[in-house]
Amino acid sequence: MEQLIRIHPADNVAVAVSALKQGETVTAAGKNIMVRQDIPAGHKMAIVPIAAGEDVIKYGFPIGQATVAVQPGEWMHTHNVKSKLGDLLEYRYEPQKAPVWQPTEDHVHTFQGYERRDGRVGIRNEVWIIPTVGCVNAIAREIERRAQAFAGPHVDGIYAYSHPYGCSQLGDDLRYTQKFLAGLAHNPNAGGVLLLGLGCENNKMDAMRQLLTGVDEAGIKFLICQDAEDEVEEGVRLVKELAAHAAETKRTTQPLAKLCIGVKCGGSDGFSGLTANPLVGSVVNRVTAAGGTALLTEVPEMFGAETLLMNRCRNEAVFQKTVHLINGFKTYFQKHGEKINENPSPGNKAGGITTLEDKSLGCVQKGGIAPVEDVLLYGESVKEKGLSLLQAPGNDLVSSNALAASGAQMVLFTTGRGTPFSCPVPTLKIASNSRLASFKADWIDFNAGRLLSGESMENLSEEFLQFILTVASGTCHTKSEALDKHELAIFKDGVTL
């Protein structure tokens, strides 16, 4: 196993695969270099002299500037590197034809899914109880408890979700809640939905009905608790009907083109951009090349790498939507007095990520090389096949829920430090390093750290895709599906495109 990885020939730093000790000699860029300080695994080491003010290059792009002169063998991190981000930018559309991934072998990729009447396919067949207002959360949970008898061989579960919103909301705040809840109700993993209201909330049931026009009428029911003498009994009756409707749909063989995956990361480390994120990007290439769909979100974690996405936009209209997506989020930060470049979390920094550019250049690799086909507003359902960008923040729970509300049947979540959370759709955790995969085996579904031990990207990508298809087929479940997924996380401040 290599001690250092130089990701791109233009890089003036390399990533330590394992911890390096001061005084030892390592090989990088064809030279023997003495390590000048202890360098933790996943962190960067200078491999050539870097002058004060000179760009620090990783992934072939600047991730910041050196604040002092640096010699080969020095540790490069927050103490001697600063971000170059900070202002709104003007962009020019310079389209680059994105290569289409071509398989080296004739693999047949299918899964067993639930085809809905509108042609979309679910990978789970569940009945969801979705409150329009937080006041009825307890009622929803009681209906869920009493209705468990209606789950069965063809109904994968009955779940009540909860959130504290819907009452006394106005304007965009209310609009975002409504769009999110309507989008979630439309997710193909829900074979039936009970929309549960109180009756006096601002989030009126009639408004929700209008947002759900076109949804399979037999698969959705509405209940206003103030209008029912025994709301729990009535809710259980409606869930029984929904479960019976859902049970009519059985798993059938579906092509890869029917898969819609959401991709995001959290608790990243210095290996995320070398292993887990490129692995997910490789799967995105395979899914989109087959006619499937992928959603990339976490807009603030595109800052510094956004031009890589902009130049892959299908046309200038999509490019302009991407510009507004990026600058809209930057304006949102500025409106609240926040710095645009204040992003890497303490955990990110401890894992070796130094600046937002460092983080973003690793993060966008989850989108592979596919052309960008569309840009979606928060709560908006996916419309185009291929890769779309989704408006949502970096918050793990909010952005994962946003992916579900836009139609993702599952979320591929890369991590270098681990996280146990779940969301309404199966959330598959991919470790960036083998230590995490072993240490948190009850959280991690797949180990991308094997790439550091010499396994090929081609072979591991195919293995990973086959695993994803077993999850989609219901023959395997993600680790997080065994945990509580009842809480919804909703974005509470609008970013207007």
TORLOFI-773679 format. One record per residue (C-alpha): residue number from 0; residue in three letters; x, y, z. Coordinates in steps of 0.02 Angstrom, whole numbers, plus 50000, padded with zeros to 5 digits. Example, Ala and Ser with C-alpha at 12.3 -4.5 7.8 and 13.67 -1.06 7.14 Angstrom:
BEGIN
(0 'ALA' (50615 49775 50390))
(1 'SER' (50684 49947 50357))
This chain:
BEGIN
(0 'MET' (50000 50000 50000))
(1 'GLU' (50065 50173 49953))
(2 'GLN' (50109 50293 50093))
(3 'LEU' (50056 50446 49994))
(4 'ILE' (49931 50474 49854))
(5 'ARG' (49955 50614 49728))
(6 'ILE' (49783 50626 49651))
(7 'HIS' (49827 50730 49497))
(8 'PRO' (49994 50760 49411))
(9 'ALA' (49974 50947 49438))
(10 'ASP' (49953 50929 49627))
(11 'ASN' (50083 51006 49742))
(12 'VAL' (50017 50908 49892))
(13 'ALA' (49986 50723 49921))
(14 'VAL' (49872 50633 50043))
(15 'ALA' (49944 50522 50181))
(16 'VAL' (49867 50349 50171))
(17 'SER' (49925 50312 50348))
(18 'ALA' (49997 50422 50484))
(19 'LEU' (50172 50487 50444))
(20 'LYS' (50303 50517 50578))
(21 'GLN' (50422 50664 50581))
(22 'GLY' (50593 50615 50515))
(23 'GLU' (50539 50466 50410))
(24 'THR' (50569 50467 50222))
(25 'VAL' (50428 50441 50098))
(26 'THR' (50420 50440 49908))
(27 'ALA' (50312 50562 49812))
(28 'ALA' (50321 50635 49636))
(29 'GLY' (50470 50522 49602))
(30 'LYS' (50571 50596 49745))
(31 'ASN' (50619 50543 49920))
(32 'ILE' (50552 50672 50043))
(33 'MET' (50585 50685 50229))
(34 'VAL' (50428 50712 50333))
(35 'ARG' (50451 50873 50432))
(36 'GLN' (50305 50853 50553))
(37 'ASP' (50189 50715 50609))
(38 'ILE' (50049 50704 50481))
(39 'PRO' (49886 50613 50522))
(40 'ALA' (49809 50490 50399))
(41 'GLY' (49701 50575 50270))
(42 'HIS' (49794 50741 50286))
(43 'LYS' (49901 50828 50156))
(44 'MET' (50089 50846 50141))
(45 'ALA' (50180 50969 50028))
(46 'ILE' (50281 50877 49896))
(47 'VAL' (50364 51031 49816))
(48 'PRO' (50408 51204 49885))
(49 'ILE' (50254 51317 49895))
(50 'ALA' (50276 51505 49914))
(51 'ALA' (50169 51613 50027))
(52 'GLY' (50015 51664 49927))
(53 'GLU' (50038 51523 49802))
(54 'ASP' (49893 51408 49761))
(55 'VAL' (49885 51240 49849))
(56 'ILE' (49836 51114 49715))
(57 'LYS' (49737 50954 49747))
(58 'TYR' (49628 50858 49622))
(59 'GLY' (49717 50967 49492))
(60 'PHE' (49630 51125 49556))
(61 'PRO' (49667 51257 49688))
(62 'ILE' (49597 51216 49861))
(63 'GLY' (49663 51378 49938))
(64 'GLN' (49822 51479 49960))
(65 'ALA' (49973 51448 50069))
(66 'THR' (49983 51581 50206))
(67 'VAL' (50170 51553 50231))
(68 'ALA' (50312 51480 50130))
(69 'VAL' (50310 51290 50141))
(70 'GLN' (50444 51160 50109))
(71 'PRO' (50420 50981 50046))
(72 'GLY' (50374 50865 50188))
(73 'GLU' (50272 50994 50285))
(74 'TRP' (50095 50963 50344))
(75 'MET' (49969 51067 50244))
(76 'HIS' (49812 51109 50340))
(77 'THR' (49715 51250 50421))
(78 'HIS' (49870 51323 50506))
(79 'ASN' (49953 51366 50340))
(80 'VAL' (49815 51361 50207))
(81 'LYS' (49669 51480 50183))
(82 'SER' (49517 51476 50068))
(83 'LYS' (49505 51590 49916))
(84 'LEU' (49315 51595 49921))
(85 'GLY' (49211 51741 49982))
(86 'ASP' (49115 51834 49847))
(87 'LEU' (48978 51811 49720))
(88 'LEU' (49052 51770 49552))
(89 'GLU' (49006 51798 49372))
(90 'TYR' (49013 51640 49268))
(91 'ARG' (49029 51607 49082))
(92 'TYR' (48957 51452 49000))
(93 'GLU' (49103 51353 48930))
(94 'PRO' (49022 51187 48889))
(95 'GLN' (49127 51032 48893))
(96 'LYS' (49052 50876 48819))
(97 'ALA' (49038 50754 48962))
(98 'PRO' (49097 50579 48915))
(99 'VAL' (48969 50441 48934))
(100 'TRP' (49024 50292 49036))
(101 'GLN' (49041 50135 48931))
(102 'PRO' (49038 49963 49013))
(103 'THR' (49187 49850 48981))
(104 'GLU' (49078 49695 48999))
(105 'ASP' (48901 49652 48952))
(106 'HIS' (48825 49662 49126))
(107 'VAL' (48636 49644 49144))
(108 'HIS' (48575 49760 49281))
(109 'THR' (48397 49735 49343))
(110 'PHE' (48307 49739 49510))
(111 'GLN' (48141 49683 49581))
(112 'GLY' (48032 49836 49610))
(113 'TYR' (47852 49894 49632))
(114 'GLU' (47787 49977 49474))
(115 'ARG' (47661 50116 49508))
(116 'ARG' (47518 50164 49395))
(117 'ASP' (47613 50315 49329))
(118 'GLY' (47760 50206 49276))
(119 'ARG' (47877 50253 49418))
(120 'VAL' (47949 50111 49522))
(121 'GLY' (47970 50095 49710))
(122 'ILE' (48101 49988 49797))
(123 'ARG' (47992 49976 49954))
(124 'ASN' (47804 49957 49965))
(125 'GLU' (47760 50051 50124))
(126 'VAL' (47610 50146 50192))
(127 'TRP' (47657 50318 50258))
(128 'ILE' (47559 50426 50379))
(129 'ILE' (47612 50606 50349))
(130 'PRO' (47551 50747 50464))
(131 'THR' (47512 50916 50388))
(132 'VAL' (47546 50994 50559))
(133 'GLY' (47648 50946 50711))
(134 'CYS' (47494 50950 50824))
(135 'VAL' (47440 50778 50762))
(136 'ASN' (47608 50688 50777))
(137 'ALA' (47550 50585 50926))
(138 'ILE' (47391 50536 50835))
(139 'ALA' (47493 50481 50685))
(140 'ARG' (47603 50371 50794))
(141 'GLU' (47452 50293 50878))
(142 'ILE' (47373 50253 50710))
(143 'GLU' (47538 50175 50657))
(144 'ARG' (47543 50069 50815))
(145 'ARG' (47367 50002 50794))
(146 'ALA' (47385 49973 50606))
(147 'GLN' (47537 49859 50611))
(148 'ALA' (47428 49707 50584))
(149 'PHE' (47399 49765 50404))
(150 'ALA' (47582 49750 50356))
(151 'GLY' (47621 49586 50271))
(152 'PRO' (47717 49495 50136))
(153 'HIS' (47681 49630 50007))
(154 'VAL' (47675 49782 50122))
(155 'ASP' (47850 49817 50185))
(156 'GLY' (47799 49926 50330))
(157 'ILE' (47680 50056 50400))
(158 'TYR' (47765 50215 50461))
(159 'ALA' (47705 50378 50539))
(160 'TYR' (47817 50528 50515))
(161 'SER' (47826 50681 50626))
(162 'HIS' (47883 50862 50617))
(163 'PRO' (47844 51020 50718))
(164 'TYR' (47780 51129 50575))
(165 'GLY' (47619 51176 50485))
(166 'CYS' (47543 51290 50617))
(167 'SER' (47559 51481 50607))
(168 'GLN' (47675 51472 50457))
(169 'LEU' (47665 51606 50322))
(170 'GLY' (47738 51647 50152))
(171 'ASP' (47889 51550 50090))
(172 'ASP' (47907 51463 50258))
(173 'LEU' (47736 51381 50235))
(174 'ARG' (47765 51352 50049))
(175 'TYR' (47925 51254 50081))
(176 'THR' (47838 51143 50209))
(177 'GLN' (47695 51109 50089))
(178 'LYS' (47808 51071 49941))
(179 'PHE' (47914 50954 50046))
(180 'LEU' (47767 50857 50117))
(181 'ALA' (47682 50843 49947))
(182 'GLY' (47844 50784 49868))
(183 'LEU' (47869 50654 50002))
(184 'ALA' (47690 50591 49980))
(185 'HIS' (47730 50567 49795))
(186 'ASN' (47887 50460 49825))
(187 'PRO' (47867 50293 49734))
(188 'ASN' (47920 50195 49890))
(189 'ALA' (47750 50240 49965))
(190 'GLY' (47618 50118 49906))
(191 'GLY' (47491 50215 50008))
(192 'VAL' (47487 50382 50100))
(193 'LEU' (47373 50448 50236))
(194 'LEU' (47386 50637 50248))
(195 'LEU' (47334 50682 50425))
(196 'GLY' (47281 50858 50475))
(197 'LEU' (47207 50942 50628))
(198 'GLY' (47088 51064 50544))
(199 'CYS' (47135 51238 50605))
(200 'GLU' (47315 51248 50545))
(201 'ASN' (47383 51367 50413))
(202 'ASN' (47437 51216 50312))
(203 'LYS' (47261 51181 50253))
(204 'MET' (47215 51011 50184))
(205 'ASP' (47137 51089 50028))
(206 'ALA' (47305 51167 49984))
(207 'MET' (47391 50999 50005))
(208 'ARG' (47258 50916 49895))
(209 'GLN' (47297 51038 49756))
(210 'LEU' (47482 50999 49766))
(211 'LEU' (47443 50814 49751))
(212 'THR' (47338 50819 49594))
(213 'GLY' (47387 50679 49479))
(214 'VAL' (47435 50561 49620))
(215 'ASP' (47351 50389 49617))
(216 'GLU' (47186 50428 49706))
(217 'ALA' (47169 50251 49772))
(218 'GLY' (47340 50267 49853))
(219 'ILE' (47308 50425 49954))
(220 'LYS' (47183 50466 50091))
(221 'PHE' (47150 50627 50187))
(222 'LEU' (47092 50641 50367))
(223 'ILE' (47056 50799 50469))
(224 'CYS' (47056 50750 50652))
(225 'GLN' (46936 50887 50709))
(226 'ASP' (46806 50819 50589))
(227 'ALA' (46811 50640 50654))
(228 'GLU' (46728 50582 50815))
(229 'ASP' (46866 50451 50841))
(230 'GLU' (47013 50506 50733))
(231 'VAL' (47121 50357 50780))
(232 'GLU' (46989 50229 50735))
(233 'GLU' (46953 50319 50572))
(234 'GLY' (47140 50332 50534))
(235 'VAL' (47164 50146 50563))
(236 'ARG' (47018 50109 50446))
(237 'LEU' (47096 50216 50308))
(238 'VAL' (47268 50138 50332))
(239 'LYS' (47188 49965 50315))
(240 'GLU' (47117 50020 50147))
(241 'LEU' (47285 50091 50093))
(242 'ALA' (47377 49932 50144))
(243 'ALA' (47255 49827 50044))
(244 'HIS' (47283 49939 49893))
(245 'ALA' (47472 49931 49913))
(246 'ALA' (47468 49741 49929))
(247 'GLU' (47395 49729 49754))
(248 'THR' (47565 49779 49684))
(249 'LYS' (47699 49644 49682))
(250 'ARG' (47884 49655 49642))
(251 'THR' (47925 49632 49459))
(252 'THR' (48088 49638 49361))
(253 'GLN' (48138 49817 49321))
(254 'PRO' (48280 49890 49218))
(255 'LEU' (48417 50000 49291))
(256 'ALA' (48334 50145 49199))
(257 'LYS' (48196 50143 49331))
(258 'LEU' (48318 50178 49473))
(259 'CYS' (48328 50353 49549))
(260 'ILE' (48468 50374 49675))
(261 'GLY' (48507 50524 49785))
(262 'VAL' (48690 50552 49827))
(263 'LYS' (48766 50650 49971))
(264 'CYS' (48903 50644 50101))
(265 'GLY' (48929 50685 50284))
(266 'GLY' (49065 50667 50414))
(267 'SER' (49190 50670 50271))
(268 'ASP' (49376 50645 50292))
(269 'GLY' (49532 50661 50185))
(270 'PHE' (49494 50494 50101))
(271 'SER' (49315 50535 50050))
(272 'GLY' (49371 50619 49889))
(273 'LEU' (49489 50475 49849))
(274 'THR' (49377 50325 49881))
(275 'ALA' (49193 50338 49931))
(276 'ASN' (49143 50489 49827))
(277 'PRO' (49227 50429 49666))
(278 'LEU' (49151 50257 49694))
(279 'VAL' (48976 50332 49707))
(280 'GLY' (49015 50438 49554))
(281 'SER' (49062 50281 49459))
(282 'VAL' (48893 50206 49503))
(283 'VAL' (48806 50367 49450))
(284 'ASN' (48894 50350 49282))
(285 'ARG' (48826 50173 49262))
(286 'VAL' (48649 50218 49317))
(287 'THR' (48633 50373 49207))
(288 'ALA' (48714 50288 49056))
(289 'ALA' (48578 50154 49072))
(290 'GLY' (48442 50287 49069))
(291 'GLY' (48421 50302 49258))
(292 'THR' (48422 50454 49370))
(293 'ALA' (48535 50530 49501))
(294 'LEU' (48511 50682 49613))
(295 'LEU' (48660 50780 49682))
(296 'THR' (48626 50904 49822))
(297 'GLU' (48712 51001 49964))
(298 'VAL' (48735 51163 49867))
(299 'PRO' (48859 51245 49988))
(300 'GLU' (48973 51096 49961))
(301 'MET' (48982 51138 49776))
(302 'PHE' (49063 51307 49812))
(303 'GLY' (49237 51306 49737))
(304 'ALA' (49198 51163 49618))
(305 'GLU' (49040 51233 49539))
(306 'THR' (49119 51269 49369))
(307 'LEU' (49152 51083 49347))
(308 'LEU' (48964 51057 49356))
(309 'MET' (48918 51214 49257))
(310 'ASN' (49024 51163 49109))
(311 'ARG' (48935 50995 49104))
(312 'CYS' (48762 51075 49093))
(313 'ARG' (48659 51008 48948))
(314 'ASN' (48624 51183 48880))
(315 'GLU' (48638 51366 48928))
(316 'ALA' (48466 51367 49011))
(317 'VAL' (48523 51233 49133))
(318 'PHE' (48687 51328 49156))
(319 'GLN' (48592 51486 49205))
(320 'LYS' (48487 51388 49330))
(321 'THR' (48649 51319 49404))
(322 'VAL' (48722 51494 49418))
(323 'HIS' (48567 51551 49511))
(324 'LEU' (48575 51396 49620))
(325 'ILE' (48753 51434 49675))
(326 'ASN' (48740 51623 49692))
(327 'GLY' (48569 51607 49774))
(328 'PHE' (48644 51503 49913))
(329 'LYS' (48792 51622 49931))
(330 'THR' (48670 51767 49948))
(331 'TYR' (48574 51667 50078))
(332 'PHE' (48734 51648 50179))
(333 'GLN' (48775 51833 50164))
(334 'LYS' (48597 51883 50214))
(335 'HIS' (48625 51796 50380))
(336 'GLY' (48798 51870 50405))
(337 'GLU' (48887 51705 50374))
(338 'LYS' (49050 51685 50279))
(339 'ILE' (49037 51588 50118))
(340 'ASN' (49198 51493 50154))
(341 'GLU' (49157 51442 50333))
(342 'ASN' (49102 51266 50293))
(343 'PRO' (49211 51118 50340))
(344 'SER' (49148 51054 50507))
(345 'PRO' (49264 51014 50652))
(346 'GLY' (49249 50831 50604))
(347 'ASN' (49293 50869 50423))
(348 'LYS' (49448 50964 50477))
(349 'ALA' (49501 50828 50597))
(350 'GLY' (49487 50705 50453))
(351 'GLY' (49601 50807 50340))
(352 'ILE' (49486 50926 50244))
(353 'THR' (49562 51100 50254))
(354 'THR' (49453 51221 50154))
(355 'LEU' (49283 51225 50072))
(356 'GLU' (49366 51207 49902))
(357 'ASP' (49454 51050 49967))
(358 'LYS' (49287 50983 50025))
(359 'SER' (49190 51032 49869))
(360 'LEU' (49312 50959 49744))
(361 'GLY' (49295 50794 49835))
(362 'CYS' (49106 50809 49856))
(363 'VAL' (49059 50841 49675))
(364 'GLN' (49141 50679 49624))
(365 'LYS' (48982 50594 49684))
(366 'GLY' (48902 50661 49524))
(367 'GLY' (49021 50562 49414))
(368 'ILE' (49048 50626 49236))
(369 'ALA' (48867 50631 49178))
(370 'PRO' (48796 50789 49097))
(371 'VAL' (48690 50899 49211))
(372 'GLU' (48514 50886 49142))
(373 'ASP' (48414 50995 49262))
(374 'VAL' (48412 51097 49422))
(375 'LEU' (48273 51064 49548))
(376 'LEU' (48201 51181 49678))
(377 'TYR' (48182 51117 49856))
(378 'GLY' (48032 51001 49864))
(379 'GLU' (48019 50988 49674))
(380 'SER' (47998 50815 49597))
(381 'VAL' (48129 50754 49476))
(382 'LYS' (48078 50776 49295))
(383 'GLU' (48228 50726 49188))
(384 'LYS' (48324 50565 49172))
(385 'GLY' (48511 50579 49203))
(386 'LEU' (48595 50692 49332))
(387 'SER' (48501 50835 49414))
(388 'LEU' (48560 50959 49545))
(389 'LEU' (48443 50985 49693))
(390 'GLN' (48426 51142 49798))
(391 'ALA' (48458 51095 49980))
(392 'PRO' (48584 51140 50117))
(393 'GLY' (48730 51037 50181))
(394 'ASN' (48636 50978 50337))
(395 'ASP' (48634 50788 50325))
(396 'LEU' (48456 50759 50385))
(397 'VAL' (48379 50903 50287))
(398 'SER' (48466 50862 50123))
(399 'SER' (48433 50674 50135))
(400 'ASN' (48249 50709 50168))
(401 'ALA' (48251 50829 50020))
(402 'LEU' (48316 50691 49907))
(403 'ALA' (48172 50579 49963))
(404 'ALA' (48046 50719 49931))
(405 'SER' (48113 50742 49754))
(406 'GLY' (48088 50558 49713))
(407 'ALA' (48248 50466 49759))
(408 'GLN' (48208 50285 49803))
(409 'MET' (48370 50272 49902))
(410 'VAL' (48512 50382 49963))
(411 'LEU' (48696 50337 49942))
(412 'PHE' (48783 50422 50088))
(413 'THR' (48972 50428 50094))
(414 'THR' (49062 50457 50258))
(415 'GLY' (49236 50454 50332))
(416 'ARG' (49185 50465 50514))
(417 'GLY' (49017 50375 50518))
(418 'THR' (48837 50419 50555))
(419 'PRO' (48687 50311 50603))
(420 'PHE' (48543 50421 50545))
(421 'SER' (48401 50361 50434))
(422 'CYS' (48275 50450 50322))
(423 'PRO' (48111 50397 50240))
(424 'VAL' (48201 50300 50102))
(425 'PRO' (48340 50170 50124))
(426 'THR' (48501 50262 50163))
(427 'LEU' (48655 50162 50116))
(428 'LYS' (48816 50213 50208))
(429 'ILE' (48981 50198 50116))
(430 'ALA' (49142 50210 50219))
(431 'SER' (49290 50302 50144))
(432 'ASN' (49415 50199 50246))
(433 'SER' (49427 50020 50307))
(434 'ARG' (49454 50068 50489))
(435 'LEU' (49282 50149 50496))
(436 'ALA' (49201 50004 50404))
(437 'SER' (49269 49884 50534))
(438 'PHE' (49246 49993 50688))
(439 'LYS' (49066 50042 50645))
(440 'ALA' (49009 49886 50557))
(441 'ASP' (48833 49912 50625))
(442 'TRP' (48823 50080 50533))
(443 'ILE' (48917 50046 50372))
(444 'ASP' (48845 49953 50223))
(445 'PHE' (48993 49957 50102))
(446 'ASN' (49180 49986 50119))
(447 'ALA' (49255 50098 49985))
(448 'GLY' (49419 50101 50083))
(449 'ARG' (49466 49941 49990))
(450 'LEU' (49520 50054 49847))
(451 'LEU' (49668 50107 49956))
(452 'SER' (49723 49925 49966))
(453 'GLY' (49738 49903 49780))
(454 'GLU' (49565 49848 49724))
(455 'SER' (49517 49920 49555))
(456 'MET' (49382 50051 49535))
(457 'GLU' (49305 49951 49393))
(458 'ASN' (49284 49792 49494))
(459 'LEU' (49229 49876 49654))
(460 'SER' (49103 49985 49560))
(461 'GLU' (49022 49832 49485))
(462 'GLU' (49016 49746 49654))
(463 'PHE' (48942 49901 49733))
(464 'LEU' (48809 49919 49599))
(465 'GLN' (48759 49737 49620))
(466 'PHE' (48743 49767 49807))
(467 'ILE' (48634 49921 49775))
(468 'LEU' (48521 49814 49666))
(469 'THR' (48499 49686 49805))
(470 'VAL' (48447 49828 49921))
(471 'ALA' (48328 49893 49787))
(472 'SER' (48255 49718 49768))
(473 'GLY' (48221 49701 49954))
(474 'THR' (48331 49548 49975))
(475 'CYS' (48450 49653 50079))
(476 'HIS' (48415 49802 50191))
(477 'THR' (48527 49947 50239))
(478 'LYS' (48592 49955 50417))
(479 'SER' (48497 50116 50450))
(480 'GLU' (48329 50036 50405))
(481 'ALA' (48337 49945 50571))
(482 'LEU' (48340 50114 50660))
(483 'ASP' (48203 50243 50692))
(484 'LYS' (48157 50344 50537))
(485 'HIS' (48004 50435 50602))
(486 'GLU' (48073 50613 50610))
(487 'LEU' (48064 50726 50458))
(488 'ALA' (48190 50868 50435))
(489 'ILE' (48124 51015 50334))
(490 'PHE' (48222 51164 50268))
(491 'LYS' (48158 51317 50361))
(492 'ASP' (48229 51464 50263))
(493 'GLY' (48199 51488 50080))
(494 'VAL' (48333 51512 49949))
(495 'THR' (48246 51586 49799))
(496 'LEU' (48300 51539 49623))
